[in-house]
Amino acid sequence: MAKYKTGQSVRYKPVGGPDSQTSETVGVITDVLTEPGIQADRNVQASPDSPRYEISNIDV
């Protein structure tokens, strides 16, 4: 099940994942995919247990 919803603001690390030394940024969830499909012009293997999120960065 998706943890986040479209329109929700989130803090995230855009590169390297949660354990990287990359600084966090803020964005808004623009799409949540819970089944295989196309997202950001790429094929993704999403599922209800492993959703994929598209995030639009907010410059703060």
Jmol script that loads the backbone (N, CA, C; Angstrom):
load data "model"
ATOM      1  N   MET A   1       0.839  -1.182   0.000  1.00  0.00           N
ATOM      2  CA  MET A   1       0.000   0.000   0.000  1.00  0.00           C
ATOM      3  C   MET A   1       0.885   1.247   0.000  1.00  0.00           C
ATOM      4  N   ALA A   2       0.488   2.245  -0.770  1.00  0.00           N
ATOM      5  CA  ALA A   2       1.278   3.466  -0.890  1.00  0.00           C
ATOM      6  C   ALA A   2       1.306   4.229   0.431  1.00  0.00           C
ATOM      7  N   LYS A   3       2.507   4.666   0.802  1.00  0.00           N
ATOM      8  CA  LYS A   3       2.697   5.415   2.042  1.00  0.00           C
ATOM      9  C   LYS A   3       2.339   6.893   1.858  1.00  0.00           C
ATOM     10  N   TYR A   4       2.523   7.401   0.630  1.00  0.00           N
ATOM     11  CA  TYR A   4       2.280   8.806   0.337  1.00  0.00           C
ATOM     12  C   TYR A   4       1.198   8.938  -0.724  1.00  0.00           C
ATOM     13  N   LYS A   5       0.576  10.123  -0.802  1.00  0.00           N
ATOM     14  CA  LYS A   5      -0.502  10.379  -1.752  1.00  0.00           C
ATOM     15  C   LYS A   5      -0.140  11.542  -2.663  1.00  0.00           C
ATOM     16  N   THR A   6      -0.744  11.569  -3.839  1.00  0.00           N
ATOM     17  CA  THR A   6      -0.562  12.673  -4.779  1.00  0.00           C
ATOM     18  C   THR A   6      -0.921  13.995  -4.095  1.00  0.00           C
ATOM     19  N   GLY A   7      -0.060  14.997  -4.275  1.00  0.00           N
ATOM     20  CA  GLY A   7      -0.275  16.317  -3.682  1.00  0.00           C
ATOM     21  C   GLY A   7       0.385  16.504  -2.331  1.00  0.00           C
ATOM     22  N   GLN A   8       0.890  15.411  -1.759  1.00  0.00           N
ATOM     23  CA  GLN A   8       1.516  15.495  -0.433  1.00  0.00           C
ATOM     24  C   GLN A   8       2.947  16.023  -0.553  1.00  0.00           C
ATOM     25  N   SER A   9       3.339  16.917   0.360  1.00  0.00           N
ATOM     26  CA  SER A   9       4.718  17.417   0.420  1.00  0.00           C
ATOM     27  C   SER A   9       5.583  16.415   1.173  1.00  0.00           C
ATOM     28  N   VAL A  10       6.791  16.189   0.650  1.00  0.00           N
ATOM     29  CA  VAL A  10       7.716  15.230   1.271  1.00  0.00           C
ATOM     30  C   VAL A  10       9.135  15.776   1.281  1.00  0.00           C
ATOM     31  N   ARG A  11       9.926  15.339   2.268  1.00  0.00           N
ATOM     32  CA  ARG A  11      11.366  15.594   2.300  1.00  0.00           C
ATOM     33  C   ARG A  11      12.020  14.302   1.816  1.00  0.00           C
ATOM     34  N   TYR A  12      12.992  14.406   0.930  1.00  0.00           N
ATOM     35  CA  TYR A  12      13.608  13.204   0.367  1.00  0.00           C
ATOM     36  C   TYR A  12      15.034  13.491  -0.085  1.00  0.00           C
ATOM     37  N   LYS A  13      15.779  12.425  -0.334  1.00  0.00           N
ATOM     38  CA  LYS A  13      17.120  12.524  -0.894  1.00  0.00           C
ATOM     39  C   LYS A  13      17.014  12.127  -2.359  1.00  0.00           C
ATOM     40  N   PRO A  14      17.219  13.083  -3.281  1.00  0.00           N
ATOM     41  CA  PRO A  14      16.982  12.816  -4.693  1.00  0.00           C
ATOM     42  C   PRO A  14      17.971  11.837  -5.325  1.00  0.00           C
ATOM     43  N   VAL A  15      19.136  11.649  -4.724  1.00  0.00           N
ATOM     44  CA  VAL A  15      20.151  10.757  -5.291  1.00  0.00           C
ATOM     45  C   VAL A  15      20.755   9.912  -4.185  1.00  0.00           C
ATOM     46  N   GLY A  16      20.880   8.615  -4.403  1.00  0.00           N
ATOM     47  CA  GLY A  16      21.625   7.762  -3.486  1.00  0.00           C
ATOM     48  C   GLY A  16      20.837   7.099  -2.383  1.00  0.00           C
ATOM     49  N   GLY A  17      19.589   7.453  -2.206  1.00  0.00           N
ATOM     50  CA  GLY A  17      18.777   6.793  -1.198  1.00  0.00           C
ATOM     51  C   GLY A  17      18.963   7.365   0.198  1.00  0.00           C
ATOM     52  N   PRO A  18      18.233   6.793   1.161  1.00  0.00           N
ATOM     53  CA  PRO A  18      18.193   7.363   2.513  1.00  0.00           C
ATOM     54  C   PRO A  18      19.519   7.316   3.275  1.00  0.00           C
ATOM     55  N   ASP A  19      20.438   6.429   2.889  1.00  0.00           N
ATOM     56  CA  ASP A  19      21.704   6.316   3.612  1.00  0.00           C
ATOM     57  C   ASP A  19      22.843   7.117   2.985  1.00  0.00           C
ATOM     58  N   SER A  20      22.550   7.840   1.897  1.00  0.00           N
ATOM     59  CA  SER A  20      23.607   8.584   1.219  1.00  0.00           C
ATOM     60  C   SER A  20      23.950   9.876   1.965  1.00  0.00           C
ATOM     61  N   GLN A  21      25.042  10.482   1.590  1.00  0.00           N
ATOM     62  CA  GLN A  21      25.472  11.758   2.171  1.00  0.00           C
ATOM     63  C   GLN A  21      24.845  12.954   1.448  1.00  0.00           C
ATOM     64  N   THR A  22      23.975  12.685   0.472  1.00  0.00           N
ATOM     65  CA  THR A  22      23.296  13.741  -0.277  1.00  0.00           C
ATOM     66  C   THR A  22      22.349  14.507   0.644  1.00  0.00           C
ATOM     67  N   SER A  23      22.279  15.822   0.478  1.00  0.00           N
ATOM     68  CA  SER A  23      21.379  16.612   1.316  1.00  0.00           C
ATOM     69  C   SER A  23      19.920  16.355   0.934  1.00  0.00           C
ATOM     70  N   GLU A  24      19.025  16.588   1.885  1.00  0.00           N
ATOM     71  CA  GLU A  24      17.600  16.416   1.637  1.00  0.00           C
ATOM     72  C   GLU A  24      17.050  17.619   0.882  1.00  0.00           C
ATOM     73  N   THR A  25      15.947  17.397   0.187  1.00  0.00           N
ATOM     74  CA  THR A  25      15.227  18.460  -0.486  1.00  0.00           C
ATOM     75  C   THR A  25      13.736  18.251  -0.238  1.00  0.00           C
ATOM     76  N   VAL A  26      12.925  19.192  -0.681  1.00  0.00           N
ATOM     77  CA  VAL A  26      11.477  19.115  -0.481  1.00  0.00           C
ATOM     78  C   VAL A  26      10.803  19.050  -1.842  1.00  0.00           C
ATOM     79  N   GLY A  27       9.753  18.238  -1.932  1.00  0.00           N
ATOM     80  CA  GLY A  27       9.016  18.122  -3.174  1.00  0.00           C
ATOM     81  C   GLY A  27       7.571  17.760  -2.919  1.00  0.00           C
ATOM     82  N   VAL A  28       6.810  17.680  -4.001  1.00  0.00           N
ATOM     83  CA  VAL A  28       5.399  17.314  -3.945  1.00  0.00           C
ATOM     84  C   VAL A  28       5.202  16.068  -4.791  1.00  0.00           C
ATOM     85  N   ILE A  29       4.498  15.077  -4.249  1.00  0.00           N
ATOM     86  CA  ILE A  29       4.190  13.859  -4.980  1.00  0.00           C
ATOM     87  C   ILE A  29       3.256  14.217  -6.128  1.00  0.00           C
ATOM     88  N   THR A  30       3.668  13.928  -7.376  1.00  0.00           N
ATOM     89  CA  THR A  30       2.842  14.236  -8.533  1.00  0.00           C
ATOM     90  C   THR A  30       2.186  12.993  -9.115  1.00  0.00           C
ATOM     91  N   ASP A  31       2.709  11.797  -8.785  1.00  0.00           N
ATOM     92  CA  ASP A  31       2.134  10.559  -9.298  1.00  0.00           C
ATOM     93  C   ASP A  31       2.528   9.408  -8.392  1.00  0.00           C
ATOM     94  N   VAL A  32       1.600   8.482  -8.166  1.00  0.00           N
ATOM     95  CA  VAL A  32       1.868   7.268  -7.407  1.00  0.00           C
ATOM     96  C   VAL A  32       1.449   6.095  -8.287  1.00  0.00           C
ATOM     97  N   LEU A  33       2.385   5.208  -8.576  1.00  0.00           N
ATOM     98  CA  LEU A  33       2.106   4.048  -9.415  1.00  0.00           C
ATOM     99  C   LEU A  33       2.149   2.800  -8.552  1.00  0.00           C
ATOM    100  N   THR A  34       1.081   1.990  -8.604  1.00  0.00           N
ATOM    101  CA  THR A  34       1.009   0.773  -7.790  1.00  0.00           C
ATOM    102  C   THR A  34       0.874  -0.484  -8.639  1.00  0.00           C
ATOM    103  N   GLU A  35       1.159  -0.347  -9.928  1.00  0.00           N
ATOM    104  CA  GLU A  35       1.186  -1.495 -10.827  1.00  0.00           C
ATOM    105  C   GLU A  35       2.182  -1.186 -11.929  1.00  0.00           C
ATOM    106  N   PRO A  36       2.703  -2.203 -12.626  1.00  0.00           N
ATOM    107  CA  PRO A  36       3.684  -1.937 -13.681  1.00  0.00           C
ATOM    108  C   PRO A  36       3.127  -0.958 -14.713  1.00  0.00           C
ATOM    109  N   GLY A  37       3.979  -0.055 -15.175  1.00  0.00           N
ATOM    110  CA  GLY A  37       3.536   0.932 -16.156  1.00  0.00           C
ATOM    111  C   GLY A  37       4.647   1.902 -16.506  1.00  0.00           C
ATOM    112  N   ILE A  38       4.260   3.022 -17.073  1.00  0.00           N
ATOM    113  CA  ILE A  38       5.188   4.071 -17.510  1.00  0.00           C
ATOM    114  C   ILE A  38       5.090   5.229 -16.525  1.00  0.00           C
ATOM    115  N   GLN A  39       6.253   5.686 -16.065  1.00  0.00           N
ATOM    116  CA  GLN A  39       6.305   6.851 -15.180  1.00  0.00           C
ATOM    117  C   GLN A  39       7.560   7.626 -15.535  1.00  0.00           C
ATOM    118  N   ALA A  40       7.408   8.927 -15.763  1.00  0.00           N
ATOM    119  CA  ALA A  40       8.530   9.787 -16.172  1.00  0.00           C
ATOM    120  C   ALA A  40       9.227   9.206 -17.404  1.00  0.00           C
ATOM    121  N   ASP A  41       8.421   8.726 -18.350  1.00  0.00           N
ATOM    122  CA  ASP A  41       8.904   8.157 -19.615  1.00  0.00           C
ATOM    123  C   ASP A  41       9.771   6.915 -19.447  1.00  0.00           C
ATOM    124  N   ARG A  42       9.582   6.185 -18.352  1.00  0.00           N
ATOM    125  CA  ARG A  42      10.335   4.939 -18.111  1.00  0.00           C
ATOM    126  C   ARG A  42       9.378   3.831 -17.690  1.00  0.00           C
ATOM    127  N   ASN A  43       9.728   2.596 -18.073  1.00  0.00           N
ATOM    128  CA  ASN A  43       8.976   1.434 -17.587  1.00  0.00           C
ATOM    129  C   ASN A  43       9.352   1.196 -16.135  1.00  0.00           C
ATOM    130  N   VAL A  44       8.365   1.050 -15.267  1.00  0.00           N
ATOM    131  CA  VAL A  44       8.634   0.771 -13.855  1.00  0.00           C
ATOM    132  C   VAL A  44       7.832  -0.443 -13.415  1.00  0.00           C
ATOM    133  N   GLN A  45       8.409  -1.207 -12.523  1.00  0.00           N
ATOM    134  CA  GLN A  45       7.781  -2.419 -12.000  1.00  0.00           C
ATOM    135  C   GLN A  45       7.223  -2.133 -10.608  1.00  0.00           C
ATOM    136  N   ALA A  46       6.190  -1.327 -10.553  1.00  0.00           N
ATOM    137  CA  ALA A  46       5.555  -0.977  -9.283  1.00  0.00           C
ATOM    138  C   ALA A  46       4.529  -2.036  -8.903  1.00  0.00           C
ATOM    139  N   SER A  47       4.172  -2.059  -7.631  1.00  0.00           N
ATOM    140  CA  SER A  47       3.134  -2.954  -7.130  1.00  0.00           C
ATOM    141  C   SER A  47       2.537  -2.305  -5.878  1.00  0.00           C
ATOM    142  N   PRO A  48       1.426  -2.825  -5.370  1.00  0.00           N
ATOM    143  CA  PRO A  48       0.871  -2.266  -4.133  1.00  0.00           C
ATOM    144  C   PRO A  48       1.858  -2.338  -2.961  1.00  0.00           C
ATOM    145  N   ASP A  49       2.692  -3.379  -2.929  1.00  0.00           N
ATOM    146  CA  ASP A  49       3.686  -3.507  -1.856  1.00  0.00           C
ATOM    147  C   ASP A  49       4.968  -2.729  -2.130  1.00  0.00           C
ATOM    148  N   SER A  50       5.171  -2.315  -3.376  1.00  0.00           N
ATOM    149  CA  SER A  50       6.369  -1.562  -3.750  1.00  0.00           C
ATOM    150  C   SER A  50       5.981  -0.442  -4.727  1.00  0.00           C
ATOM    151  N   PRO A  51       5.261   0.583  -4.229  1.00  0.00           N
ATOM    152  CA  PRO A  51       4.823   1.664  -5.110  1.00  0.00           C
ATOM    153  C   PRO A  51       5.995   2.527  -5.573  1.00  0.00           C
ATOM    154  N   ARG A  52       5.803   3.206  -6.684  1.00  0.00           N
ATOM    155  CA  ARG A  52       6.795   4.139  -7.214  1.00  0.00           C
ATOM    156  C   ARG A  52       6.193   5.534  -7.191  1.00  0.00           C
ATOM    157  N   TYR A  53       7.007   6.494  -6.776  1.00  0.00           N
ATOM    158  CA  TYR A  53       6.538   7.874  -6.627  1.00  0.00           C
ATOM    159  C   TYR A  53       7.266   8.780  -7.607  1.00  0.00           C
ATOM    160  N   GLU A  54       6.516   9.696  -8.206  1.00  0.00           N
ATOM    161  CA  GLU A  54       7.112  10.762  -9.002  1.00  0.00           C
ATOM    162  C   GLU A  54       6.989  12.024  -8.175  1.00  0.00           C
ATOM    163  N   ILE A  55       8.116  12.738  -8.005  1.00  0.00           N
ATOM    164  CA  ILE A  55       8.149  13.905  -7.125  1.00  0.00           C
ATOM    165  C   ILE A  55       8.628  15.118  -7.914  1.00  0.00           C
ATOM    166  N   SER A  56       7.924  16.228  -7.762  1.00  0.00           N
ATOM    167  CA  SER A  56       8.330  17.496  -8.342  1.00  0.00           C
ATOM    168  C   SER A  56       9.046  18.287  -7.244  1.00  0.00           C
ATOM    169  N   ASN A  57      10.290  18.653  -7.497  1.00  0.00           N
ATOM    170  CA  ASN A  57      11.086  19.359  -6.504  1.00  0.00           C
ATOM    171  C   ASN A  57      10.568  20.774  -6.284  1.00  0.00           C
ATOM    172  N   ILE A  58      10.593  21.211  -5.034  1.00  0.00           N
ATOM    173  CA  ILE A  58      10.233  22.585  -4.666  1.00  0.00           C
ATOM    174  C   ILE A  58      11.524  23.256  -4.202  1.00  0.00           C
ATOM    175  N   ASP A  59      11.927  24.319  -4.858  1.00  0.00           N
ATOM    176  CA  ASP A  59      13.136  25.027  -4.452  1.00  0.00           C
ATOM    177  C   ASP A  59      12.828  25.872  -3.235  1.00  0.00           C
ATOM    178  N   VAL A  60      13.429  25.510  -2.094  1.00  0.00           N
ATOM    179  CA  VAL A  60      13.244  26.285  -0.866  1.00  0.00           C
ATOM    180  C   VAL A  60      14.572  26.781  -0.352  1.00  0.00           C
TER     181      VAL A  60
END
end "model"
wireframe off; spacefill off
backbone 0.3
color backbone group
